[in-house]
Amino acid sequence: MGISEQIERVVEGFPTTRGGLKWTLFVATVAAGIGFGVASFYHSGRISVLEERLRLAQDGRSPYQIRIAEVTTENPYRVQPSDDLVQVNLITDVSPVILLPSGLLKGKTVSVKDKKGNSSKYEVKIRADGGLIDGFPEWTLSGDHGSVSFVWDGKTWSVY
């Protein structure tokens, strides 16, 4: 099995989620750093499998979709197990509250984004349901158009 096939096999083994993509990119970077050249990502004139997956996801044609929750009226908003990205775009000028649930699958990631771009005035408050986030009862997003990502370790939420 050639290098291209090995890399393709590794990439195929990871889901195209935010965490999966980060891991796949890390593996590809390490592979490139230890001697596998960038040219190894190309095979017979095709773009790499990773680039193809990214392109398909951006075009909305990938079976590996992320679920985007657009929060416009619900405040507080309770993150659903299927949510990958929560875009805060409230139609009222109040500080939104996002509630991270407990009891999800270990490794679940959720990103929160200030889509409206007014969190310097109306901070986005993120709270863990019955727990802490990196030891704090609340995480605040206070930069316009800012974002933050969280990961569930099976017991608590952490910022990453």
DSSP file (Angstrom, degrees, kcal/mol; ACC not computed):
  #  RESIDUE AA STRUCTURE BP1 BP2  ACC     N-H-->O    O-->H-N    N-H-->O    O-->H-N    TCO  KAPPA ALPHA  PHI   PSI    X-CA   Y-CA   Z-CA
    1    1 A M              0   0    0      0, 0.0     2,-0.0     0, 0.0     0, 0.0   0.000 360.0 360.0 360.0 127.5    0.0    0.0    0.0
    2    2 A G     >  -     0   0    0      1,-0.1     4,-2.2     4,-0.0     5,-0.2  -0.210 360.0-101.6 -77.3 170.2    1.5    3.4   -1.1
    3    3 A I  H  > S+     0   0    0      1,-0.2     4,-2.9     2,-0.2     5,-0.3   0.905 121.1  54.0 -58.2 -44.9    1.7    6.5    1.0
    4    4 A S  H  > S+     0   0    0      1,-0.2     4,-2.5     2,-0.2    -1,-0.2   0.910 110.1  46.7 -58.5 -43.3   -1.3    8.1   -0.7
    5    5 A E  H  > S+     0   0    0      2,-0.2     4,-2.3     1,-0.2    -1,-0.2   0.886 112.0  51.2 -67.1 -37.8   -3.5    5.1    0.0
    6    6 A Q  H  X S+     0   0    0     -4,-2.2     4,-2.3     2,-0.2    -2,-0.2   0.937 112.9  44.5 -64.4 -46.2   -2.3    5.0    3.7
    7    7 A I  H  X S+     0   0    0     -4,-2.9     4,-2.9     1,-0.2     5,-0.2   0.918 112.9  51.8 -64.4 -42.2   -3.1    8.7    4.2
    8    8 A E  H  X S+     0   0    0     -4,-2.5     4,-2.4    -5,-0.3    -1,-0.2   0.899 110.0  49.8 -59.8 -40.7   -6.4    8.3    2.4
    9    9 A R  H  X S+     0   0    0     -4,-2.3     4,-1.0     2,-0.2    -1,-0.2   0.899 111.6  47.9 -65.6 -41.3   -7.2    5.4    4.7
   10   10 A V  H >< S+     0   0    0     -4,-2.3     3,-0.6     2,-0.2     4,-0.4   0.940 113.0  47.9 -63.5 -47.4   -6.3    7.4    7.8
   11   11 A V  H >< S+     0   0    0     -4,-2.9     3,-1.4     1,-0.2    -2,-0.2   0.898 108.5  54.3 -62.0 -41.2   -8.4   10.4    6.7
   12   12 A E  H 3< S+     0   0    0     -4,-2.4    -1,-0.2     1,-0.3    -2,-0.2   0.771 100.5  63.3 -63.5 -25.0  -11.4    8.1    5.8
   13   13 A G  T << S+     0   0    0     -4,-1.0    -1,-0.3    -3,-0.6    -2,-0.2   0.617  93.0  72.7 -76.9 -12.0  -11.2    6.8    9.4
   14   14 A F  S <  S-     0   0    0     -3,-1.4     2,-0.1    -4,-0.4     6,-0.0  -0.858  82.9-121.8-108.1 138.5  -12.0   10.1   11.0
   15   15 A P        -     0   0    0      0, 0.0     2,-1.7     0, 0.0     9,-0.2  -0.399  26.2-115.0 -72.1 152.8  -15.4   11.8   11.0
   16   16 A T  S    S+     0   0    0      4,-0.1     2,-0.3    -2,-0.1     3,-0.0  -0.525  72.0 123.3 -89.8  70.3  -15.7   15.3    9.5
   17   17 A T  S  > S-     0   0    0     -2,-1.7     4,-3.3     1,-0.1     5,-0.3  -0.717  81.1 -96.1-113.8 172.5  -16.6   17.1   12.6
   18   18 A R  H  > S+     0   0    0     -2,-0.3     4,-2.2     1,-0.2     5,-0.1   0.939 128.3  41.9 -55.8 -48.3  -14.7   20.0   14.1
   19   19 A G  H  > S+     0   0    0      2,-0.2     4,-2.4     1,-0.2    -1,-0.2   0.899 114.9  51.2 -65.5 -40.9  -12.8   17.6   16.4
   20   20 A G  H  > S+     0   0    0      2,-0.2     4,-2.7     1,-0.2    -2,-0.2   0.895 110.7  48.4 -63.4 -41.0  -12.3   15.0   13.7
   21   21 A L  H  X S+     0   0    0     -4,-3.3     4,-2.9     2,-0.2     5,-0.2   0.916 110.4  51.1 -65.9 -42.5  -11.0   17.6   11.3
   22   22 A K  H  X S+     0   0    0     -4,-2.2     4,-2.2    -5,-0.3    -2,-0.2   0.934 113.3  45.7 -59.8 -44.3   -8.6   19.0   13.9
   23   23 A W  H  X S+     0   0    0     -4,-2.4     4,-2.7     2,-0.2    -2,-0.2   0.922 112.9  49.7 -64.6 -44.2   -7.3   15.5   14.6
   24   24 A T  H  X S+     0   0    0     -4,-2.7     4,-2.6     1,-0.2    -2,-0.2   0.915 111.6  48.5 -61.7 -43.4   -7.0   14.6   10.9
   25   25 A L  H  X S+     0   0    0     -4,-2.9     4,-2.5     2,-0.2    -1,-0.2   0.891 110.9  51.6 -63.9 -38.5   -5.1   17.8   10.2
   26   26 A F  H  X S+     0   0    0     -4,-2.2     4,-2.7    -5,-0.2    -2,-0.2   0.941 110.9  47.2 -61.8 -47.9   -2.8   17.1   13.2
   27   27 A V  H  X S+     0   0    0     -4,-2.7     4,-2.7     1,-0.2    -2,-0.2   0.918 113.2  48.9 -60.2 -43.8   -2.1   13.5   11.9
   28   28 A A  H  X S+     0   0    0     -4,-2.6     4,-2.4     2,-0.2    -1,-0.2   0.892 111.4  50.1 -63.9 -39.2   -1.4   14.9    8.4
   29   29 A T  H  X S+     0   0    0     -4,-2.5     4,-2.4     2,-0.2    -2,-0.2   0.924 111.9  46.9 -65.1 -44.8    0.9   17.6    9.8
   30   30 A V  H  X S+     0   0    0     -4,-2.7     4,-1.5     2,-0.2    -2,-0.2   0.926 112.1  51.0 -62.4 -44.2    2.9   15.0   11.9
   31   31 A A  H  <>S+     0   0    0     -4,-2.7     5,-2.3     1,-0.2     3,-0.3   0.912 111.9  47.0 -59.9 -42.5    3.1   12.8    8.8
   32   32 A A  H ><5S+     0   0    0     -4,-2.4     3,-1.2     1,-0.2    -1,-0.2   0.881 110.0  54.7 -65.9 -36.9    4.4   15.7    6.7
   33   33 A G  H 3<5S+     0   0    0     -4,-2.4    -1,-0.2     1,-0.2    -2,-0.2   0.747 105.8  51.4 -70.2 -23.6    6.9   16.6    9.4
   34   34 A I  T 3<5S-     0   0    0     -4,-1.5    -1,-0.2    -3,-0.3    -2,-0.2   0.217 135.6 -69.7-102.4  17.2    8.4   13.1    9.6
   35   35 A G  T < 5S+     0   0    0     -3,-1.2     2,-0.8     1,-0.3    -3,-0.2   0.264  92.8 120.7 125.2 -16.0    9.1   12.8    5.9
   36   36 A F      < -     0   0    0     -5,-2.3    -1,-0.3    -6,-0.2    -2,-0.1  -0.732  58.4-138.4 -81.7 113.7    5.9   12.4    4.0
   37   37 A G    >   -     0   0    0     -2,-0.8     3,-1.9     1,-0.1     4,-0.3  -0.166  20.1-107.6 -70.4 163.5    6.0   15.3    1.6
   38   38 A V  G >  S+     0   0    0      1,-0.3     3,-2.1     2,-0.2     4,-0.2   0.819 117.2  69.8 -58.9 -30.6    3.0   17.5    0.7
   39   39 A A  G >  S+     0   0    0      1,-0.3     3,-1.8     2,-0.2    -1,-0.3   0.753  82.7  72.9 -60.6 -22.3    3.0   15.8   -2.6
   40   40 A S  G <  S+     0   0    0     -3,-1.9    -1,-0.3     1,-0.3    -2,-0.2   0.715  84.9  66.4 -65.4 -18.6    1.8   12.7   -0.9
   41   41 A F  G <  S+     0   0    0     -3,-2.1     2,-0.4    -4,-0.3    -1,-0.3   0.551  94.6  70.4 -79.6  -5.7   -1.6   14.3   -0.5
   42   42 A Y    <   +     0   0    0     -3,-1.8     2,-0.4    -4,-0.2     5,-0.2  -0.900  59.8 179.7-113.0 141.3   -2.0   14.2   -4.2
   43   43 A H  B >   -A   46   0A   0      3,-1.0     3,-2.0    -2,-0.4    -3,-0.0  -0.946  69.1 -18.4-144.7 118.9   -2.6   11.1   -6.2
   44   44 A S  T 3  S-     0   0    0     -2,-0.4     3,-0.1     1,-0.3    -1,-0.0   0.843 123.9 -55.6  55.0  38.2   -3.1   10.9   -9.9
   45   45 A G  T 3  S+     0   0    0      1,-0.3    -1,-0.3     0, 0.0     2,-0.2   0.447 107.0 128.7  79.2  -1.2   -3.9   14.6  -10.2
   46   46 A R  B <   -A   43   0A   0     -3,-2.0    -3,-1.0     1,-0.1    -1,-0.3  -0.582  63.0-114.5 -84.7 149.7   -6.8   14.3   -7.6
   47   47 A I        -     0   0    0     -2,-0.2    -5,-0.1    -5,-0.2    -1,-0.1  -0.443  50.1 -81.2 -74.1 161.2   -7.0   16.7   -4.7
   48   48 A S     >  -     0   0    0      1,-0.1     4,-2.3    -2,-0.1     5,-0.2  -0.128  33.2-115.7 -63.3 158.8   -6.6   15.0   -1.4
   49   49 A V  H  > S+     0   0    0      2,-0.2     4,-2.6     1,-0.2     5,-0.2   0.894 116.6  53.1 -60.3 -41.0   -9.4   13.2    0.3
   50   50 A L  H  > S+     0   0    0      1,-0.2     4,-2.5     2,-0.2    -1,-0.2   0.940 109.8  46.5 -62.3 -47.7   -9.3   15.8    3.2
   51   51 A E  H  > S+     0   0    0      1,-0.2     4,-2.5     2,-0.2    -1,-0.2   0.889 112.0  52.4 -61.8 -37.9   -9.6   18.7    0.8
   52   52 A E  H  X S+     0   0    0     -4,-2.3     4,-2.6     2,-0.2    -2,-0.2   0.915 109.1  49.0 -64.4 -43.1  -12.4   17.0   -1.0
   53   53 A R  H  X S+     0   0    0     -4,-2.6     4,-2.6     2,-0.2    -2,-0.2   0.917 111.7  49.3 -62.6 -42.9  -14.3   16.4    2.2
   54   54 A L  H  X S+     0   0    0     -4,-2.5     4,-2.5     2,-0.2    -2,-0.2   0.925 111.7  48.8 -61.7 -43.9  -13.9   20.1    3.2
   55   55 A R  H  X S+     0   0    0     -4,-2.5     4,-2.0     1,-0.2    -2,-0.2   0.917 112.0  48.5 -62.8 -43.9  -15.0   21.2   -0.3
   56   56 A L  H  <>S+     0   0    0     -4,-2.6     5,-2.7     2,-0.2     6,-0.8   0.904 111.3  50.1 -63.0 -41.7  -18.1   19.0   -0.1
   57   57 A A  H ><5S+     0   0    0     -4,-2.6     3,-1.0     4,-0.2    -2,-0.2   0.914 111.0  48.9 -63.4 -42.1  -19.0   20.2    3.4
   58   58 A Q  H 3<5S+     0   0    0     -4,-2.5    -1,-0.2     1,-0.3    -2,-0.2   0.844 111.7  49.6 -66.2 -32.9  -18.7   23.8    2.3
   59   59 A D  T 3<5S-     0   0    0     -4,-2.0    -1,-0.3    -5,-0.2    -2,-0.2   0.496 114.4-118.8 -82.6  -3.8  -20.9   23.1   -0.8
   60   60 A G  T < 5S+     0   0    0     -3,-1.0    -3,-0.2    -4,-0.5    -2,-0.1   0.721  87.5 107.1  74.9  21.1  -23.5   21.4    1.5
   61   61 A R      < +     0   0    0     -5,-2.7    -4,-0.2    -6,-0.2    -5,-0.1   0.284  46.5 107.7-113.7   9.0  -23.1   18.0   -0.3
   62   62 A S        -     0   0    0     -6,-0.8     3,-0.1     1,-0.1    -9,-0.0  -0.641  65.1-141.5 -90.1 144.5  -21.2   16.1    2.3
   63   63 A P  S    S+     0   0    0      0, 0.0     2,-1.0     0, 0.0    -1,-0.1   0.615  95.6  75.8 -72.8  -9.5  -22.7   13.3    4.4
   64   64 A Y  S    S+     0   0    0    -11,-0.1     2,-0.3   -49,-0.0    -2,-0.1  -0.714  70.3 163.3-102.8  80.4  -20.7   14.7    7.2
   65   65 A Q        -     0   0    0     -2,-1.0     2,-0.4    -5,-0.1    -8,-0.0  -0.687  32.9-137.3 -99.6 150.6  -22.6   17.8    8.1
   66   66 A I        -     0   0    0     -2,-0.3     2,-0.6    -9,-0.1    17,-0.1  -0.828  23.8-122.9 -99.2 148.0  -22.4   19.9   11.3
   67   67 A R        -     0   0    0     15,-0.4    17,-2.5    -2,-0.4    18,-2.0  -0.811  23.4-160.1 -94.4 124.2  -25.7   21.0   12.8
   68   68 A I  E     -b   85   0B   0     -2,-0.6     2,-0.6    16,-0.2    18,-0.2  -0.909   1.9-157.1-106.1 122.5  -25.9   24.8   13.2
   69   69 A A  E     -b   86   0B   0     16,-3.2    18,-3.0    -2,-0.6     2,-0.7  -0.887   5.7-154.8 -98.9 121.1  -28.4   26.1   15.7
   70   70 A E  E     -b   87   0B   0     -2,-0.6     2,-0.8    16,-0.2    18,-0.2  -0.866   7.5-157.9 -97.4 112.8  -29.5   29.7   14.9
   71   71 A V  E     +b   88   0B   0     16,-3.0    18,-3.0    -2,-0.7     6,-0.0  -0.821  34.7 142.1 -97.5 109.7  -30.6   31.4   18.1
   72   72 A T  S    S+     0   0    0     -2,-0.8    19,-2.6    16,-0.1    20,-0.4   0.690  78.9   4.3-116.6 -32.1  -32.9   34.3   17.4
   73   73 A T  S    S+     0   0    0     17,-0.2     2,-0.5    18,-0.1    -2,-0.1   0.652  98.2  96.2-127.3 -29.4  -35.7   34.3   20.0
   74   74 A E        -     0   0    0     22,-0.0     3,-0.1     4,-0.0    -1,-0.1  -0.555  56.2-161.6 -76.8 120.1  -35.1   31.6   22.6
   75   75 A N  S    S+     0   0    0     -2,-0.5     2,-0.2     1,-0.3    23,-0.1  -0.894  78.8  30.0-148.0 113.3  -33.3   33.0   25.7
   76   76 A P  S    S-     0   0    0      0, 0.0     2,-0.5     0, 0.0    -1,-0.3   0.478  90.0-157.8 -76.3 157.2  -31.9   31.1   27.5
   77   77 A Y  E     -h   98   0C   0     20,-2.8    22,-3.2    -2,-0.2     2,-0.6  -0.922   5.1-147.7-106.3 124.6  -31.1   28.5   24.8
   78   78 A R  E     -h   99   0C   0     -2,-0.5    22,-0.2    20,-0.2     2,-0.1  -0.829  23.7-122.6 -92.9 118.8  -30.5   24.9   25.8
   79   79 A V        -     0   0    0     20,-2.7     7,-0.0    -2,-0.6    31,-0.0  -0.360  25.4-136.1 -60.9 133.7  -27.9   23.3   23.6
   80   80 A Q    >   -     0   0    0      1,-0.1     3,-1.9    -2,-0.1    -1,-0.1  -0.606  20.2-112.7 -90.3 152.7  -29.3   20.1   21.9
   81   81 A P  T 3  S+     0   0    0      0, 0.0    24,-0.1     0, 0.0    -1,-0.1   0.778 118.5  51.6 -56.0 -26.2  -27.2   16.9   21.7
   82   82 A S  T 3  S+     0   0    0    -16,-0.0   -15,-0.4     2,-0.0     2,-0.2   0.572  84.8 109.9 -88.2  -8.9  -27.1   17.3   17.9
   83   83 A D    <   +     0   0    0     -3,-1.9   -15,-0.2     1,-0.2     3,-0.1  -0.484  30.4 165.3 -71.1 132.1  -25.9   21.0   18.0
   84   84 A D  S    S+     0   0    0    -17,-2.5    27,-2.3     1,-0.4     2,-0.4   0.670  72.9  25.9-109.2 -35.7  -22.3   21.5   16.8
   85   85 A L  E     -bc  68 111B   0    -18,-2.0   -16,-3.2    25,-0.2     2,-0.6  -0.998  63.8-161.0-133.8 128.6  -22.4   25.3   16.4
   86   86 A V  E     -bc  69 112B   0     25,-3.1    27,-2.9    -2,-0.4     2,-0.7  -0.945   9.2-162.9-110.6 113.5  -24.7   27.7   18.2
   87   87 A Q  E     -bc  70 113B   0    -18,-3.0   -16,-3.0    -2,-0.6     2,-0.6  -0.869   9.9-147.7 -99.1 116.7  -24.9   31.0   16.4
   88   88 A V  E     +bc  71 114B   0     25,-3.3    28,-1.9    -2,-0.7    27,-1.0  -0.748  36.8 148.1 -89.7 119.0  -26.3   33.8   18.6
   89   89 A N        -     0   0    0    -18,-3.0    -1,-0.1    -2,-0.6    25,-0.1  -0.367  23.1-176.2-146.8  55.8  -28.3   36.3   16.7
   90   90 A L        -     0   0    0      1,-0.1   -17,-0.2     4,-0.1   -18,-0.1  -0.279  24.7-145.5 -63.9 141.1  -31.1   37.5   19.1
   91   91 A I  S    S+     0   0    0    -19,-2.6     2,-0.3     2,-0.1    -1,-0.1   0.637  84.0  64.9 -81.8 -13.3  -33.6   39.9   17.6
   92   92 A T  S    S-     0   0    0    -20,-0.4     2,-1.5     2,-0.1    -2,-0.1  -0.782  91.7-115.4-105.9 154.7  -33.8   41.7   21.0
   93   93 A D  S    S+     0   0    0     -2,-0.3     2,-0.3     2,-0.1    -2,-0.1  -0.635  71.1 114.7 -92.0  81.0  -31.0   43.6   22.6
   94   94 A V  S    S-     0   0    0     -2,-1.5    -4,-0.1    28,-0.1    28,-0.1  -0.916  76.2 -90.1-137.6 163.6  -30.5   41.5   25.8
   95   95 A S        -     0   0    0     -2,-0.3    29,-0.2    26,-0.1    28,-0.1  -0.687  47.6-136.6 -77.9 116.3  -27.6   39.4   27.0
   96   96 A P        -     0   0    0      0, 0.0    29,-2.9     0, 0.0     2,-0.5  -0.400  10.3-149.4 -74.1 150.7  -28.2   35.9   25.7
   97   97 A V  E     - i   0 125C   0     27,-0.2   -20,-2.8    -2,-0.1     2,-0.5  -0.987   7.1-164.7-121.8 127.4  -27.7   32.8   27.9
   98   98 A I  E     -hi  77 126C   0     27,-3.1    29,-2.9    -2,-0.5     2,-0.6  -0.954   8.6-152.6-112.7 127.1  -26.5   29.5   26.4
   99   99 A L  E     -hi  78 127C   0    -22,-3.2   -20,-2.7    -2,-0.5    29,-0.2  -0.891   2.1-152.4-106.3 119.5  -27.0   26.4   28.6
  100  100 A L  E     - i   0 128C   0     27,-3.5    29,-3.5    -2,-0.6    57,-0.1  -0.790  21.1-137.6 -87.6 123.2  -24.6   23.4   28.0
  101  101 A P        -     0   0    0      0, 0.0     3,-0.2     0, 0.0     2,-0.2  -0.305   8.4-133.4 -78.1 163.4  -26.3   20.2   29.0
  102  102 A S  S    S+     0   0    0      1,-0.2    53,-0.1    26,-0.1    54,-0.1  -0.617  77.4  51.9-104.0 172.1  -24.7   17.3   30.9
  103  103 A G  S    S+     0   0    0     -2,-0.2    -1,-0.2     1,-0.2     2,-0.1   0.667  72.5 139.1  79.2  17.7  -24.8   13.6   30.1
  104  104 A L        -     0   0    0     -3,-0.2    -1,-0.2     1,-0.2     2,-0.1  -0.333  65.2 -73.4 -84.1 173.2  -23.7   13.8   26.5
  105  105 A L    >   -     0   0    0      1,-0.1     3,-1.9   -24,-0.1    47,-0.2  -0.449  60.3 -97.0 -65.6 138.4  -21.3   11.4   24.8
  106  106 A K  T 3  S+     0   0    0      1,-0.3    47,-0.2    47,-0.2    -1,-0.1  -0.333 111.4  29.2 -57.4 132.2  -17.7   11.9   25.9
  107  107 A G  T 3  S+     0   0    0     45,-3.5    -1,-0.3     1,-0.3    46,-0.1   0.367  80.2 151.2  96.7  -3.9  -15.8   14.1   23.4
  108  108 A K    <   -     0   0    0     -3,-1.9    44,-2.6    44,-0.3     2,-0.4  -0.403  29.1-157.8 -62.2 132.5  -18.9   16.0   22.3
  109  109 A T  E     - D   0 151B   0     42,-0.2     2,-0.4    -2,-0.1    42,-0.2  -0.891  13.4-176.7-115.5 147.1  -17.9   19.5   21.1
  110  110 A V  E     - D   0 150B   0     40,-2.2    40,-3.1    -2,-0.4     2,-0.4  -0.994   8.1-159.5-140.6 132.9  -20.0   22.7   20.8
  111  111 A S  E     -cD  85 149B   0    -27,-2.3   -25,-3.1    -2,-0.4     2,-0.4  -0.909   5.0-155.2-111.7 143.5  -18.9   26.1   19.5
  112  112 A V  E     -cD  86 148B   0     36,-3.0    36,-2.0    -2,-0.4     2,-0.4  -0.978  12.8-171.6-119.6 130.0  -20.8   29.3   20.4
  113  113 A K  E     -cD  87 147B   0    -27,-2.9   -25,-3.3    -2,-0.4     2,-1.4  -0.973  26.9-135.3-126.8 133.1  -20.5   32.2   18.0
  114  114 A D  E     +c   88   0B   0     32,-2.9    31,-0.2    -2,-0.4   -25,-0.1  -0.702  34.1 169.4 -81.9  89.0  -21.7   35.9   18.3
  115  115 A K  S    S+     0   0    0     -2,-1.4   -26,-0.2   -27,-1.0    -1,-0.2   0.844  70.8  56.2 -73.5 -33.8  -23.2   36.1   14.9
  116  116 A K  S    S-     0   0    0    -28,-1.9    -1,-0.2    -3,-0.2   -27,-0.1   0.821 100.7-135.5 -70.0 -30.4  -25.0   39.4   15.5
  117  117 A G  S    S+     0   0    0    -29,-0.3    27,-0.2    29,-0.1     3,-0.1   0.822  73.5 104.5  82.4  32.1  -21.7   41.1   16.5
  118  118 A N    >>  +     0   0    0      4,-0.1     4,-2.9    25,-0.1     3,-1.2   0.078  31.6 116.4-129.8  26.8  -22.8   42.9   19.6
  119  119 A S  T 34  +     0   0    0      1,-0.3     5,-0.1     2,-0.2    -1,-0.1   0.622  68.3  68.8 -74.8  -9.8  -21.4   40.9   22.5
  120  120 A S  T 34 S+     0   0    0      2,-0.1    -1,-0.3     1,-0.1     3,-0.2   0.793 115.5  28.4 -71.9 -25.4  -19.2   43.8   23.6
  121  121 A K  T <4 S+     0   0    0     -3,-1.2     2,-0.5     1,-0.2    -2,-0.2   0.816 135.2  30.5 -97.8 -42.0  -22.4   45.5   24.6
  122  122 A Y  S  < S-     0   0    0     -4,-2.9    -1,-0.2   -28,-0.1    -4,-0.1  -0.831  88.4-144.7-122.1  90.0  -24.6   42.4   25.4
  123  123 A E        -     0   0    0     -2,-0.5     2,-0.6    -3,-0.2    19,-0.2  -0.190  10.3-126.9 -58.5 140.8  -22.3   39.7   26.6
  124  124 A V  E     - J   0 141C   0     17,-2.5    17,-2.9   -29,-0.2     2,-0.5  -0.812  25.2-155.1 -87.4 120.4  -23.1   36.1   25.7
  125  125 A K  E     -iJ  97 140C   0    -29,-2.9   -27,-3.1    -2,-0.6     2,-0.5  -0.867   7.1-165.6-102.6 125.8  -23.2   34.0   28.9
  126  126 A I  E     -iJ  98 139C   0     13,-3.4    13,-3.0    -2,-0.5     2,-0.4  -0.946  10.6-179.0-113.7 126.0  -22.5   30.3   28.6
  127  127 A R  E     -iJ  99 138C   0    -29,-2.9   -27,-3.5    -2,-0.5     2,-0.5  -0.934  25.6-127.2-126.5 147.1  -23.4   28.1   31.6
  128  128 A A  E >   -i  100   0C   0      9,-0.6     3,-1.5     3,-0.4     2,-0.7  -0.806  35.3-111.1 -92.0 131.2  -23.0   24.4   32.3
  129  129 A D  T 3  S-     0   0    0    -29,-3.5     3,-0.1    -2,-0.5    -1,-0.0  -0.472  95.5 -19.3 -64.1 104.6  -26.3   22.7   33.4
  130  130 A G  T 3  S+     0   0    0     -2,-0.7    -1,-0.3     1,-0.2     2,-0.2   0.712 131.2  61.4  70.8  21.0  -25.6   21.8   37.0
  131  131 A G  S <  S-     0   0    0     -3,-1.5    -3,-0.4     6,-0.1     2,-0.3  -0.793  79.0 -87.4-154.5-163.4  -21.8   22.1   36.7
  132  132 A L        -     0   0    0     -2,-0.2    25,-1.3    -3,-0.1     2,-0.6  -0.781  18.1-135.6-119.6 161.2  -18.8   24.2   35.9
  133  133 A I  B >  S-Fe 136 157B   0      3,-3.3     3,-1.9    -2,-0.3    25,-0.2  -0.959  93.0 -26.2-116.4 109.1  -16.8   25.2   32.8
  134  134 A D  T 3  S-     0   0    0     23,-2.0    -1,-0.1    -2,-0.6    24,-0.1   0.862 128.7 -49.4  50.6  38.6  -13.1   24.8   33.6
  135  135 A G  T 3  S+     0   0    0      1,-0.3    -1,-0.3    22,-0.3    23,-0.1   0.427 119.6 107.4  85.9  -0.3  -14.0   25.4   37.2
  136  136 A F  B <   -F  133   0B   0     -3,-1.9    -3,-3.3     1,-0.1    -1,-0.3  -0.863  67.7-137.8-112.1 145.5  -16.1   28.5   36.6
  137  137 A P  S    S+     0   0    0      0, 0.0    -9,-0.6     0, 0.0     2,-0.3   0.715  89.1  21.1 -71.6 -18.7  -19.9   28.7   36.9
  138  138 A E  E     -J  127   0C   0    -11,-0.2     2,-0.4    -5,-0.2   -11,-0.2  -0.999  61.4-151.5-151.0 145.3  -20.2   30.8   33.7
  139  139 A W  E     -J  126   0C   0    -13,-3.0   -13,-3.4    -2,-0.3     2,-0.5  -0.975  20.9-150.9-117.0 133.5  -18.1   31.6   30.6
  140  140 A T  E     -J  125   0C   0     -2,-0.4     2,-0.6   -15,-0.2   -15,-0.2  -0.899  10.2-159.8-114.1 132.8  -18.6   35.0   29.0
  141  141 A L  E     +J  124   0C   0    -17,-2.9   -17,-2.5    -2,-0.5     7,-0.1  -0.940  25.3 158.6-105.2 113.6  -18.2   35.9   25.4
  142  142 A S        +     0   0    0     -2,-0.6     2,-0.5   -19,-0.2    -1,-0.1   0.199  37.3  94.3-128.6  17.4  -17.7   39.6   25.2
  143  143 A G  S >  S-     0   0    0    -23,-0.1     3,-2.6   -22,-0.0   -29,-0.2  -0.949  83.0-102.9-112.7 129.8  -15.9   40.4   21.9
  144  144 A D  T 3  S+     0   0    0     -2,-0.5     3,-0.1     1,-0.3    -2,-0.1  -0.204 105.6   1.4 -51.9 131.6  -18.0   41.3   18.8
  145  145 A H  T 3  S+     0   0    0    -31,-0.2    -1,-0.3     1,-0.2   -30,-0.1   0.654 101.3 150.4  61.4  19.4  -18.3   38.4   16.4
  146  146 A G    <   -     0   0    0     -3,-2.6   -32,-2.9   -33,-0.1     2,-0.3  -0.211  27.1-164.1 -74.2 168.8  -16.3   36.3   18.9
  147  147 A S  E     -D  113   0B   0    -34,-0.2     2,-0.3    -3,-0.1   -34,-0.2  -0.981   9.1-169.1-150.2 159.8  -16.5   32.6   19.3
  148  148 A V  E     -D  112   0B   0    -36,-2.0   -36,-3.0    -2,-0.3     2,-0.4  -0.987  12.2-143.9-149.6 148.9  -15.5   29.9   21.8
  149  149 A S  E     -D  111   0B   0     -2,-0.3    11,-2.2   -38,-0.2     2,-0.3  -0.916  11.6-165.6-121.3 145.7  -15.5   26.1   21.7
  150  150 A F  E     -DG 110 159B   0    -40,-3.1   -40,-2.2    -2,-0.4     2,-0.4  -0.912   4.8-158.1-127.7 152.0  -16.3   23.6   24.5
  151  151 A V  E     -DG 109 158B   0      7,-2.4     7,-2.1    -2,-0.3     2,-0.5  -0.998  14.1-138.2-132.3 138.3  -15.7   19.9   24.9
  152  152 A W  E     - G   0 157B   0    -44,-2.6   -45,-3.5    -2,-0.4   -44,-0.3  -0.835  11.6-170.2 -95.2 124.2  -17.5   17.5   27.2
  153  153 A D        -     0   0    0      3,-2.4   -47,-0.2    -2,-0.5     4,-0.1   0.298  58.6 -91.1 -98.0  10.2  -15.2   15.0   28.9
  154  154 A G  S    S+     0   0    0      2,-0.3   -51,-0.1   -49,-0.2     3,-0.1   0.171 121.4  36.1 101.6 -16.9  -18.0   12.9   30.4
  155  155 A K  S    S+     0   0    0      1,-0.5     2,-0.3   -53,-0.1    -3,-0.0   0.578 120.5  11.8-132.3 -39.9  -18.2   14.8   33.6
  156  156 A T        -     0   0    0    -25,-0.1    -3,-2.4   -54,-0.1    -1,-0.5  -0.906  69.0-108.7-140.8 166.4  -17.5   18.5   32.9
  157  157 A W  E     -eG 133 152B   0    -25,-1.3   -23,-2.0    -2,-0.3     2,-0.3  -0.773  31.6-170.4 -95.8 143.6  -17.2   21.0   30.1
  158  158 A S  E     - G   0 151B   0     -7,-2.1    -7,-2.4    -2,-0.3     2,-0.4  -0.961  22.7-120.8-131.0 150.6  -13.8   22.5   29.2
  159  159 A V  E       G   0 150B   0     -2,-0.3    -9,-0.2    -9,-0.2   -11,-0.0  -0.718 360.0 360.0 -85.9 139.3  -12.9   25.3   26.9
  160  160 A Y              0   0    0    -11,-2.2   -10,-0.2    -2,-0.4    -1,-0.1   0.336 360.0 360.0-137.3 360.0  -10.6   24.4   24.0
